[in-house]
Amino acid sequence: MSLCCTILPPFLKLLCSAFAGCYSWSKEKPRSKMSLPQDKKLPRQDLDTESYVEISPFETGRMKTACATLVEAAQGVSTATSWRFFLRHPKTGTNFWFDMGISHVRAENCWLYTSADTLQDLSVYPPSVQSLHKHFKPKPSQRSIEEDTRSLHIDPRSIKHIIISHGHWDHLHPLPSSFSNANMIVGAGSSSHCSPGFPRSPDSKFDGHIWDPELRSFPLLELPPLSSPLWKSLWPFSHAYDFFADGSFYLIDAPGHMVGNIAALARVKTKHGTWKWVLLGGDCAHCNLFTYWPGAPFGKMPKALFPSGSLHECGATARETIAKIAECKKNEGSDLFVWYAHGEILEGAWELRW
């Protein structure tokens, strides 16, 4: 599919132009509080009352694993959900999702389907992924992303984007046909890393009905390489993409967990009318502890399943990303909530409205 297709919304048309090297913009210099140097705080736009997003979190399936999987020598058992987040950009009326979580509903003869609508259960995952299920013991989501959308009185046809933090099985599955006007957006390098997927590559842990263009039934768009002028530094992150070009929602390059891994930074309004930030961290870390103890040792994983020996493809790079998130939280304090995909509690959620 051509990225320069005429049906793309304006911000994606700008993305296309940037690929061609013919577009750039300058961003307003952010204001900051006096407590820290300007380059050590997230942007302050207190006078801008229109540039923000609304967030509604939804639980999906749950996974059960030893806590030592997450943090070395930790005791007990973790039973964590896999969050997905509905977002709305009121200024443009754009409805979109960040991550999809674990799929739902049992599908018979799962690898014989022809429609993405049947792709919504653990049985539809590639065999190599199902071998991981023996370790994580996942349970399917009780509701589909389509049902969650309708629960907000939102027509699924109004969904424009499904942004995926990374290509692992518990964060995405093929889009339902009711998302007829939506595209899936993935991080730079994801397609080459994950394609063609199963079944063309029998041992692949990635679903060809997402990554193989011959099997995919929906538009898949990949963010530009980090050399693109669309990426700007946003303390403490080296590469941030201002999604709506108004400072309300940034995609953050967050390397380490896997190729193409991204996080998101959303400007939100609290119930009391104050402005805060929510960082959607995906699998940058697998529990909230790392936000406050970024040096905690990673849990151990069988190398037969995870060649790096941990849940991250590159532990050293993942540690750098975690350190940046931790520094951001330390400096922002209660002005920033950090939400990981598998966090048991979403900090500060009680301050937001949905």
C-alpha positions in Angstrom: 0.0 0.0 0.0 1.3 3.4 -0.9 1.8 5.8 2.1 0.9 8.7 -0.2 -2.6 7.4 -0.8 -5.1 10.2 -0.9 -7.3 8.8 1.8 -4.7 9.4 4.5 -5.4 12.0 7.2 -3.3 15.2 7.0 -0.7 14.2 9.5 0.1 11.0 7.6 0.3 13.0 4.4 3.0 15.1 6.1 4.7 11.9 7.1 4.8 10.9 3.4 6.3 14.3 2.4 9.0 13.9 5.1 9.9 10.6 3.5 10.5 12.5 0.3 12.6 15.0 2.0 10.3 17.9 1.1 8.7 18.8 4.5 9.9 19.9 7.8 8.5 22.1 10.6 9.7 23.9 13.6 8.2 23.3 16.9 7.4 25.9 19.4 10.0 26.1 22.2 8.3 24.5 25.2 7.8 26.4 28.5 8.9 24.8 31.7 8.6 25.3 35.4 11.4 27.1 37.2 12.3 24.2 39.5 14.6 22.5 36.9 16.4 23.7 33.7 14.2 23.9 30.7 15.8 20.9 29.0 15.1 18.7 32.1 11.3 18.9 32.0 8.5 17.9 29.6 6.8 20.7 27.7 4.5 23.0 29.6 1.6 24.3 27.6 -0.7 25.4 30.4 -2.3 28.2 28.2 -3.2 25.7 25.5 -6.5 24.2 26.5 -7.3 22.4 23.2 -4.2 20.2 22.6 -4.7 17.0 24.6 -6.0 13.5 24.4 -8.5 11.5 26.4 -7.6 8.0 27.5 -9.7 5.0 28.5 -7.8 1.8 29.6 -9.2 -1.6 29.0 -8.0 -4.9 30.5 -7.6 -7.9 28.1 -6.4 -11.4 28.8 -4.2 -12.2 31.8 -0.9 -14.1 32.1 0.4 -16.0 35.1 4.1 -16.4 35.7 6.7 -16.4 38.5 7.7 -12.9 39.7 11.3 -14.1 39.1 10.5 -13.9 35.4 10.2 -10.1 35.8 12.8 -9.3 38.5 15.6 -11.6 39.5 15.1 -13.5 42.7 11.6 -12.0 43.2 9.2 -14.2 45.2 5.6 -15.0 44.4 3.5 -15.2 41.3 2.5 -12.4 39.0 -1.0 -12.4 37.4 -0.9 -9.5 35.0 -3.3 -8.2 32.5 -2.3 -6.9 29.0 -3.7 -3.4 28.7 -5.0 -1.7 25.6 -5.8 2.0 25.6 -8.5 3.9 23.7 -7.6 7.5 22.9 -9.4 10.4 21.4 -7.9 13.7 20.2 -10.8 16.2 20.7 -9.3 18.9 18.5 -9.5 16.7 15.4 -12.1 14.2 16.5 -9.6 11.4 15.9 -10.3 8.1 17.6 -7.5 5.6 17.9 -6.0 2.8 20.0 -2.6 2.2 21.5 -1.9 -1.6 21.6 -4.6 -4.3 21.3 -3.7 -6.7 24.1 -4.4 -10.4 24.1 -7.0 -11.7 21.6 -10.3 -13.3 22.5 -13.0 -15.9 21.3 -12.2 -19.4 20.2 -11.7 -20.0 16.5 -12.1 -23.5 15.0 -9.7 -24.6 12.3 -7.8 -21.4 13.0 -5.2 -21.6 10.3 -7.9 -22.2 7.6 -9.6 -18.9 8.0 -10.0 -16.3 5.3 -11.3 -13.4 7.4 -9.5 -11.4 10.1 -12.7 -11.6 12.1 -11.9 -15.2 13.2 -8.4 -14.2 14.5 -9.4 -13.5 18.1 -8.2 -16.3 20.4 -5.1 -18.1 21.7 -5.7 -20.9 19.2 -5.1 -18.5 16.3 -1.5 -17.7 17.4 1.4 -19.4 15.5 2.6 -22.7 17.0 5.9 -21.1 18.1 3.9 -18.6 20.2 1.7 -21.3 21.6 4.9 -22.9 22.9 5.4 -19.7 25.0 1.9 -20.0 26.4 3.1 -23.0 28.4 5.3 -20.6 30.3 3.0 -17.6 30.6 -0.3 -19.5 31.0 -2.4 -16.8 29.3 -6.2 -16.5 29.4 -8.0 -15.0 26.4 -9.6 -11.6 26.7 -13.2 -11.6 27.7 -14.1 -8.9 25.2 -12.9 -7.9 21.8 -11.4 -4.6 20.9 -14.5 -4.0 18.8 -16.8 -4.6 21.9 -14.6 -2.3 24.0 -15.0 0.4 21.3 -18.7 0.1 21.2 -18.9 0.2 25.0 -17.7 3.8 24.7 -20.6 4.5 22.3 -18.0 4.8 19.5 -18.7 3.4 16.0 -15.8 1.0 15.1 -15.8 2.6 11.6 -14.7 5.8 13.2 -11.4 4.3 14.4 -8.5 5.8 12.4 -5.4 4.2 13.8 -4.3 1.3 16.0 -0.7 2.1 17.1 1.2 -0.9 18.2 4.0 -0.6 20.8 5.8 -3.6 19.3 5.2 -6.9 17.4 4.9 -9.4 20.2 1.8 -11.6 20.3 0.2 -10.2 23.4 0.0 -6.6 21.9 -1.6 -7.1 18.5 -3.7 -9.3 16.3 -5.3 -8.6 12.9 -7.9 -5.8 12.8 -11.6 -6.8 12.7 -13.4 -5.9 9.5 -15.6 -3.4 11.5 -12.4 -1.2 11.7 -12.9 -0.5 8.0 -11.4 3.0 8.1 -8.4 2.1 10.3 -4.8 1.5 9.7 -2.2 -0.2 12.0 0.9 1.8 12.7 4.2 0.1 13.9 7.6 1.3 14.8 10.5 1.7 12.4 12.1 -1.6 11.3 9.2 -3.7 12.6 8.2 -5.1 9.1 11.6 -6.3 8.2 12.1 -7.9 11.6 8.7 -9.6 11.8 7.8 -10.5 8.2 6.8 -12.7 6.5 5.7 -14.5 9.7 3.8 -17.8 10.1 2.8 -19.7 8.0 5.3 -18.8 5.3 8.0 -19.1 7.9 6.8 -22.1 9.9 9.0 -21.4 13.0 8.1 -17.7 13.2 6.7 -16.2 16.3 4.9 -13.5 14.2 1.6 -13.8 12.5 1.7 -13.6 8.8 -1.9 -12.3 8.7 -0.3 -9.1 10.1 3.2 -9.0 8.5 2.8 -10.8 5.2 1.3 -8.4 2.6 -0.2 -11.3 0.7 -2.2 -12.4 3.8 -2.9 -9.0 5.5 -6.4 -7.6 5.0 -5.9 -4.1 6.4 -3.4 -1.2 5.8 -0.1 -1.4 7.8 2.0 1.7 8.1 5.5 1.9 9.5 7.0 5.0 11.2 9.9 6.6 9.3 13.5 5.7 10.1 15.1 7.7 12.9 17.0 9.7 10.3 13.8 11.4 9.2 13.3 15.0 10.2 9.9 14.1 11.7 11.8 12.8 14.8 12.8 15.5 17.3 14.5 15.2 20.7 12.2 15.6 23.6 13.9 15.3 27.0 14.9 12.8 28.1 14.2 10.9 24.8 16.4 11.2 21.8 13.6 10.6 19.2 10.0 11.7 19.6 7.4 12.1 16.9 4.7 14.8 17.5 1.8 12.7 16.1 -0.7 15.6 15.8 1.9 18.4 15.5 0.4 20.2 18.5 2.3 18.7 21.5 -0.6 16.5 22.6 0.6 13.1 21.8 4.2 11.9 21.0 5.4 8.5 19.8 8.7 7.8 21.5 11.5 5.6 20.1 12.1 3.2 23.0 14.7 0.6 21.9 15.8 -2.6 23.7 12.8 -4.8 24.2 12.6 -5.6 20.5 13.2 -4.0 17.1 10.7 -1.2 16.4 9.7 -0.8 20.1 7.9 2.4 20.8 6.3 4.2 23.8 3.8 7.1 23.8 3.5 10.3 25.8 0.0 11.8 26.1 -1.0 15.1 27.5 -4.1 14.7 29.5 -6.6 16.7 31.5 -7.5 15.6 35.1 -10.9 15.8 36.7 -9.8 18.9 38.4 -8.8 20.7 35.2 -5.0 20.4 35.6 -2.6 19.2 32.9 -0.5 16.1 33.3 1.3 13.5 31.1 0.8 9.8 30.8 3.6 7.7 29.4 2.3 4.5 27.8 5.3 2.3 28.2 4.3 -0.9 26.5 7.0 -3.5 27.4 9.8 -1.1 28.1 9.5 -2.6 31.5 7.3 -5.4 32.7 6.3 -4.0 36.1 6.1 -0.6 37.8 9.0 -1.4 40.1 11.5 -0.5 37.3 10.2 3.1 37.2 11.4 3.6 40.8 14.3 1.1 40.8 15.6 1.3 37.3 18.7 -0.8 38.2 16.7 -3.8 39.4 18.0 -6.9 37.8 16.0 -8.4 35.0 14.3 -11.7 35.6 15.8 -14.9 34.1 14.2 -16.7 31.1 15.0 -20.0 29.4 17.4 -19.2 26.6 15.6 -21.9 24.4 12.7 -19.5 24.4 14.4 -16.2 24.9 18.0 -16.2 23.5 19.0 -13.1 25.5 18.1 -14.8 28.7 15.6 -12.1 29.7 12.3 -10.7 28.3 14.3 -8.1 26.4 16.1 -8.8 23.1 18.9 -6.4 24.1 19.1 -6.0 27.9 21.7 -3.2 27.9 19.6 -1.0 25.5 16.4 -1.8 27.4 18.2 -0.7 30.6 19.0 2.7 28.9 15.4 3.2 28.0 14.2 2.3 31.5 16.7 4.8 32.9 15.3 7.6 30.8 11.7 6.8 31.9 12.8 6.7 35.5 14.6 10.0 35.2 11.6 11.5 33.6 9.3 10.3 36.4 11.8 11.5 39.0 11.8 15.0 37.6 8.1 15.2 36.7 6.9 13.6 39.9 3.1 13.6 40.1 2.8 15.4 36.8 3.7 12.2 35.0 2.0 8.8 35.2 3.8 5.8 33.8 1.6 3.0 32.5 3.2 -0.3 31.3 1.3 -2.8 29.3 1.4 -5.4 32.1 1.4 -3.1 35.1 -1.0 -4.3 37.8 -2.1 -0.8 38.8 -2.3 2.3 36.5 -0.9 5.0 38.8 -2.9 8.2 38.9 -5.8 6.7 36.9 -8.2 7.9 39.6 -7.3 11.5 38.7 -8.5 11.1 35.0 -11.9 11.0 33.5 -13.3 8.6 30.9 
